[in-house]
Amino acid sequence: MTQPLMPKATAVWLIEKTSLTFEQVADFVGMHPLEVQAIADGEVAQGIIGYDPVLNGQLTREEIARCEADSSARLQISANSLPIPKPRGKGAKYTPVSKRNDRPDAIAWVLRHYPHLTDVAVGKLLGTTKETIAKVRDKTHWNSPNIKPRDPVILGLCSQGDLNAAVAAAGERPPGAPLPSMDAEESMA
């Protein structure tokens, strides 16, 4: 059984607001019955404000009433009580300040060697914007005279694996990759 959120505060609320036994409360919140009894006696958890498990959806009033009527019954946490965390995207790619001036050089290199890559793919690969890519491509970037195309892997802006994956997704072999042998091409024909 999963534990409720904030077990001590939940135990405080259950002790104050219900007529459940110490064993029932202890079983629900995952504490020892003597600790629950100490909370009821005021020896433990002084100053802890009770956390309402009904209000936050961990229990229902019917479940509490059922267990109050039968001291051998155990509280069951609601199936939809715990929030499911939403998966987070990676977000923007962070580039250290010392490498940010190298980014236009890397963009120029990628545009020269892989012109078939989309601006979105280049932006994800190097952590830049479409606007910057367009300015480097059109030579309207503020530092255009000083931009020298340099490999982004050597500059440390992306890994070789990331570059190969972006190129493979675009449908072309990475530089330095061996050409398919003639036997393989003949067997395909």
Short mmCIF file of the C-alpha atoms (twelve columns), coordinates in Angstrom:
data_MODEL
# 
_entry.id   MODEL 
# 
loop_
_atom_site.group_PDB 
_atom_site.id 
_atom_site.type_symbol 
_atom_site.label_atom_id 
_atom_site.label_alt_id 
_atom_site.label_comp_id 
_atom_site.label_asym_id 
_atom_site.label_seq_id 
_atom_site.Cartn_x 
_atom_site.Cartn_y 
_atom_site.Cartn_z 
_atom_site.pdbx_PDB_model_num 
ATOM 1   C CA . MET A 1   0.000   0.000  0.000   1 
ATOM 2   C CA . THR A 2   1.252   3.470  -0.811  1 
ATOM 3   C CA . GLN A 3   1.626   5.933  2.009   1 
ATOM 4   C CA . PRO A 4   -0.324  9.172  2.202   1 
ATOM 5   C CA . LEU A 5   1.353   12.489 1.691   1 
ATOM 6   C CA . MET A 6   2.689   14.021 4.917   1 
ATOM 7   C CA . PRO A 7   1.976   11.013 7.156   1 
ATOM 8   C CA . LYS A 8   2.436   12.736 10.549  1 
ATOM 9   C CA . ALA A 9   0.196   15.644 9.616   1 
ATOM 10  C CA . THR A 10  -2.365  13.193 8.233   1 
ATOM 11  C CA . ALA A 11  -2.184  11.207 11.491  1 
ATOM 12  C CA . VAL A 12  -2.750  14.404 13.491  1 
ATOM 13  C CA . TRP A 13  -5.868  15.192 11.451  1 
ATOM 14  C CA . LEU A 14  -7.231  11.640 11.705  1 
ATOM 15  C CA . ILE A 15  -6.708  11.607 15.491  1 
ATOM 16  C CA . GLU A 16  -8.376  14.998 15.956  1 
ATOM 17  C CA . LYS A 17  -11.286 14.622 13.517  1 
ATOM 18  C CA . THR A 18  -12.216 10.913 13.572  1 
ATOM 19  C CA . SER A 19  -12.874 8.126  16.056  1 
ATOM 20  C CA . LEU A 20  -10.511 5.660  14.354  1 
ATOM 21  C CA . THR A 21  -8.365  3.429  16.563  1 
ATOM 22  C CA . PHE A 22  -4.662  4.084  16.945  1 
ATOM 23  C CA . GLU A 23  -3.937  0.848  15.063  1 
ATOM 24  C CA . GLN A 24  -6.092  1.948  12.112  1 
ATOM 25  C CA . VAL A 25  -4.423  5.345  11.924  1 
ATOM 26  C CA . ALA A 26  -0.960  3.807  12.361  1 
ATOM 27  C CA . ASP A 27  -1.608  1.260  9.614   1 
ATOM 28  C CA . PHE A 28  -2.824  3.941  7.211   1 
ATOM 29  C CA . VAL A 29  0.038   6.406  7.737   1 
ATOM 30  C CA . GLY A 30  2.775   3.779  8.184   1 
ATOM 31  C CA . MET A 31  3.682   4.620  11.771  1 
ATOM 32  C CA . HIS A 32  3.904   2.558  14.954  1 
ATOM 33  C CA . PRO A 33  0.699   2.525  17.059  1 
ATOM 34  C CA . LEU A 34  2.625   3.823  20.084  1 
ATOM 35  C CA . GLU A 35  3.778   6.828  18.062  1 
ATOM 36  C CA . VAL A 36  0.178   7.518  17.055  1 
ATOM 37  C CA . GLN A 37  -0.827  7.233  20.717  1 
ATOM 38  C CA . ALA A 38  1.951   9.691  21.642  1 
ATOM 39  C CA . ILE A 39  0.570   12.114 19.042  1 
ATOM 40  C CA . ALA A 40  -2.878  11.764 20.636  1 
ATOM 41  C CA . ASP A 41  -1.391  12.366 24.087  1 
ATOM 42  C CA . GLY A 42  0.336   15.518 22.851  1 
ATOM 43  C CA . GLU A 43  3.845   14.188 23.470  1 
ATOM 44  C CA . VAL A 44  4.813   14.033 19.806  1 
ATOM 45  C CA . ALA A 45  4.028   16.261 16.808  1 
ATOM 46  C CA . GLN A 46  3.318   19.382 18.827  1 
ATOM 47  C CA . GLY A 47  2.753   22.285 16.491  1 
ATOM 48  C CA . ILE A 48  2.064   20.093 13.449  1 
ATOM 49  C CA . ILE A 49  -1.089  21.239 11.705  1 
ATOM 50  C CA . GLY A 50  -3.348  18.402 10.599  1 
ATOM 51  C CA . TYR A 51  -3.452  17.608 6.884   1 
ATOM 52  C CA . ASP A 52  -6.940  16.701 5.684   1 
ATOM 53  C CA . PRO A 53  -6.744  13.476 3.610   1 
ATOM 54  C CA . VAL A 54  -10.370 13.884 2.505   1 
ATOM 55  C CA . LEU A 55  -9.820  17.376 1.144   1 
ATOM 56  C CA . ASN A 56  -6.751  16.325 -0.832  1 
ATOM 57  C CA . GLY A 57  -8.432  13.196 -2.217  1 
ATOM 58  C CA . GLN A 58  -6.476  10.494 -0.376  1 
ATOM 59  C CA . LEU A 59  -9.549  9.250  1.526   1 
ATOM 60  C CA . THR A 60  -13.320 9.514  1.252   1 
ATOM 61  C CA . ARG A 61  -15.778 10.233 4.052   1 
ATOM 62  C CA . GLU A 62  -17.398 6.859  3.318   1 
ATOM 63  C CA . GLU A 63  -14.079 5.052  3.826   1 
ATOM 64  C CA . ILE A 64  -13.573 6.771  7.190   1 
ATOM 65  C CA . ALA A 65  -17.149 5.985  8.260   1 
ATOM 66  C CA . ARG A 66  -16.703 2.329  7.230   1 
ATOM 67  C CA . CYS A 67  -13.570 1.989  9.343   1 
ATOM 68  C CA . GLU A 68  -15.065 3.870  12.294  1 
ATOM 69  C CA . ALA A 69  -17.922 1.354  12.366  1 
ATOM 70  C CA . ASP A 70  -15.597 -1.679 12.269  1 
ATOM 71  C CA . SER A 71  -12.384 -1.402 14.317  1 
ATOM 72  C CA . SER A 72  -10.836 -4.378 12.489  1 
ATOM 73  C CA . ALA A 73  -11.238 -2.688 9.073   1 
ATOM 74  C CA . ARG A 74  -8.264  -0.888 7.546   1 
ATOM 75  C CA . LEU A 75  -8.319  2.387  5.661   1 
ATOM 76  C CA . GLN A 76  -7.617  2.109  1.952   1 
ATOM 77  C CA . ILE A 77  -6.028  5.038  0.148   1 
ATOM 78  C CA . SER A 78  -8.011  6.249  -2.877  1 
ATOM 79  C CA . ALA A 79  -6.738  4.937  -6.200  1 
ATOM 80  C CA . ASN A 80  -6.568  8.382  -7.765  1 
ATOM 81  C CA . SER A 81  -5.181  10.133 -4.721  1 
ATOM 82  C CA . LEU A 82  -1.542  10.622 -5.619  1 
ATOM 83  C CA . PRO A 83  -0.849  13.030 -8.449  1 
ATOM 84  C CA . ILE A 84  1.020   11.575 -11.386 1 
ATOM 85  C CA . PRO A 85  4.029   13.745 -12.177 1 
ATOM 86  C CA . LYS A 86  4.000   15.189 -15.654 1 
ATOM 87  C CA . PRO A 87  7.061   14.318 -17.705 1 
ATOM 88  C CA . ARG A 88  9.131   17.381 -18.370 1 
ATOM 89  C CA . GLY A 89  10.770  18.081 -21.643 1 
ATOM 90  C CA . LYS A 90  14.466  18.698 -21.805 1 
ATOM 91  C CA . GLY A 91  13.939  22.417 -22.228 1 
ATOM 92  C CA . ALA A 92  16.441  24.710 -23.830 1 
ATOM 93  C CA . LYS A 93  19.970  23.435 -24.228 1 
ATOM 94  C CA . TYR A 94  22.347  25.327 -21.970 1 
ATOM 95  C CA . THR A 95  25.576  26.577 -23.491 1 
ATOM 96  C CA . PRO A 96  28.244  27.948 -21.147 1 
ATOM 97  C CA . VAL A 97  29.086  31.610 -21.545 1 
ATOM 98  C CA . SER A 98  32.613  30.759 -22.692 1 
ATOM 99  C CA . LYS A 99  31.273  28.771 -25.663 1 
ATOM 100 C CA . ARG A 100 28.449  31.075 -26.761 1 
ATOM 101 C CA . ASN A 101 30.693  33.029 -29.106 1 
ATOM 102 C CA . ASP A 102 31.567  29.743 -30.853 1 
ATOM 103 C CA . ARG A 103 27.940  28.984 -31.683 1 
ATOM 104 C CA . PRO A 104 27.779  31.000 -34.960 1 
ATOM 105 C CA . ASP A 105 30.940  29.204 -36.136 1 
ATOM 106 C CA . ALA A 106 29.289  25.859 -35.422 1 
ATOM 107 C CA . ILE A 107 26.085  26.932 -37.180 1 
ATOM 108 C CA . ALA A 108 28.103  27.924 -40.258 1 
ATOM 109 C CA . TRP A 109 29.898  24.551 -40.218 1 
ATOM 110 C CA . VAL A 110 26.654  22.562 -39.940 1 
ATOM 111 C CA . LEU A 111 24.999  24.639 -42.687 1 
ATOM 112 C CA . ARG A 112 28.001  24.098 -44.969 1 
ATOM 113 C CA . HIS A 113 28.360  20.346 -44.401 1 
ATOM 114 C CA . TYR A 114 24.685  19.427 -43.911 1 
ATOM 115 C CA . PRO A 115 22.556  21.912 -45.851 1 
ATOM 116 C CA . HIS A 116 19.659  19.439 -45.795 1 
ATOM 117 C CA . LEU A 117 19.229  19.779 -42.005 1 
ATOM 118 C CA . THR A 118 16.221  21.874 -41.052 1 
ATOM 119 C CA . ASP A 119 16.557  24.972 -38.915 1 
ATOM 120 C CA . VAL A 120 14.685  23.155 -36.140 1 
ATOM 121 C CA . ALA A 121 17.184  20.269 -36.205 1 
ATOM 122 C CA . VAL A 122 20.164  22.658 -36.172 1 
ATOM 123 C CA . GLY A 123 18.555  24.655 -33.360 1 
ATOM 124 C CA . LYS A 124 18.038  21.545 -31.226 1 
ATOM 125 C CA . LEU A 125 21.516  20.253 -31.973 1 
ATOM 126 C CA . LEU A 126 23.340  23.462 -31.094 1 
ATOM 127 C CA . GLY A 127 20.872  25.059 -28.680 1 
ATOM 128 C CA . THR A 128 20.203  28.140 -30.777 1 
ATOM 129 C CA . THR A 129 17.277  29.962 -32.330 1 
ATOM 130 C CA . LYS A 130 15.957  29.928 -35.887 1 
ATOM 131 C CA . GLU A 131 16.632  33.646 -36.064 1 
ATOM 132 C CA . THR A 132 20.342  33.172 -35.353 1 
ATOM 133 C CA . ILE A 133 20.547  30.343 -37.901 1 
ATOM 134 C CA . ALA A 134 18.882  32.544 -40.533 1 
ATOM 135 C CA . LYS A 135 21.267  35.429 -39.806 1 
ATOM 136 C CA . VAL A 136 24.315  33.170 -40.118 1 
ATOM 137 C CA . ARG A 137 22.936  31.677 -43.344 1 
ATOM 138 C CA . ASP A 138 22.149  35.131 -44.834 1 
ATOM 139 C CA . LYS A 139 25.429  36.603 -43.534 1 
ATOM 140 C CA . THR A 140 23.517  39.319 -41.667 1 
ATOM 141 C CA . HIS A 141 24.806  38.214 -38.249 1 
ATOM 142 C CA . TRP A 142 26.450  41.070 -36.327 1 
ATOM 143 C CA . ASN A 143 29.757  39.164 -36.329 1 
ATOM 144 C CA . SER A 144 29.543  37.852 -39.902 1 
ATOM 145 C CA . PRO A 145 33.036  38.933 -41.012 1 
ATOM 146 C CA . ASN A 146 34.623  36.938 -38.184 1 
ATOM 147 C CA . ILE A 147 32.588  33.729 -38.473 1 
ATOM 148 C CA . LYS A 148 34.751  30.761 -39.458 1 
ATOM 149 C CA . PRO A 149 32.962  27.428 -39.898 1 
ATOM 150 C CA . ARG A 150 34.201  25.068 -37.149 1 
ATOM 151 C CA . ASP A 151 33.070  21.591 -36.142 1 
ATOM 152 C CA . PRO A 152 30.567  21.814 -33.229 1 
ATOM 153 C CA . VAL A 153 31.883  18.531 -31.790 1 
ATOM 154 C CA . ILE A 154 35.392  19.950 -31.497 1 
ATOM 155 C CA . LEU A 155 33.958  23.154 -30.024 1 
ATOM 156 C CA . GLY A 156 32.092  21.077 -27.438 1 
ATOM 157 C CA . LEU A 157 28.624  22.337 -28.392 1 
ATOM 158 C CA . CYS A 158 27.287  18.849 -29.117 1 
ATOM 159 C CA . SER A 159 28.477  15.259 -29.072 1 
ATOM 160 C CA . GLN A 160 29.358  13.236 -32.155 1 
ATOM 161 C CA . GLY A 161 26.453  10.937 -31.344 1 
ATOM 162 C CA . ASP A 162 24.009  13.864 -31.296 1 
ATOM 163 C CA . LEU A 163 25.349  15.119 -34.609 1 
ATOM 164 C CA . ASN A 164 25.139  11.658 -36.185 1 
ATOM 165 C CA . ALA A 165 21.589  11.212 -34.864 1 
ATOM 166 C CA . ALA A 166 20.491  14.565 -36.324 1 
ATOM 167 C CA . VAL A 167 22.069  13.727 -39.676 1 
ATOM 168 C CA . ALA A 168 20.568  10.219 -39.672 1 
ATOM 169 C CA . ALA A 169 17.165  11.660 -38.892 1 
ATOM 170 C CA . ALA A 170 17.600  13.961 -41.892 1 
ATOM 171 C CA . GLY A 171 18.633  10.988 -44.027 1 
ATOM 172 C CA . GLU A 172 22.321  11.356 -44.876 1 
ATOM 173 C CA . ARG A 173 25.505  9.667  -43.682 1 
ATOM 174 C CA . PRO A 174 27.823  11.518 -41.280 1 
ATOM 175 C CA . PRO A 175 31.223  12.695 -42.555 1 
ATOM 176 C CA . GLY A 176 33.949  10.134 -42.197 1 
ATOM 177 C CA . ALA A 177 31.484  7.251  -42.169 1 
ATOM 178 C CA . PRO A 178 32.571  4.465  -44.498 1 
ATOM 179 C CA . LEU A 179 30.861  4.277  -47.844 1 
ATOM 180 C CA . PRO A 180 28.846  1.152  -48.457 1 
ATOM 181 C CA . SER A 181 30.907  -1.469 -50.242 1 
ATOM 182 C CA . MET A 182 30.251  -2.279 -53.888 1 
ATOM 183 C CA . ASP A 183 29.246  -5.833 -52.978 1 
ATOM 184 C CA . ALA A 184 26.520  -4.509 -50.693 1 
ATOM 185 C CA . GLU A 185 25.233  -2.169 -53.429 1 
ATOM 186 C CA . GLU A 186 25.274  -4.958 -56.016 1 
ATOM 187 C CA . SER A 187 23.423  -7.346 -53.708 1 
ATOM 188 C CA . MET A 188 20.755  -4.686 -53.138 1 
ATOM 189 C CA . ALA A 189 20.217  -4.183 -56.876 1 
# 
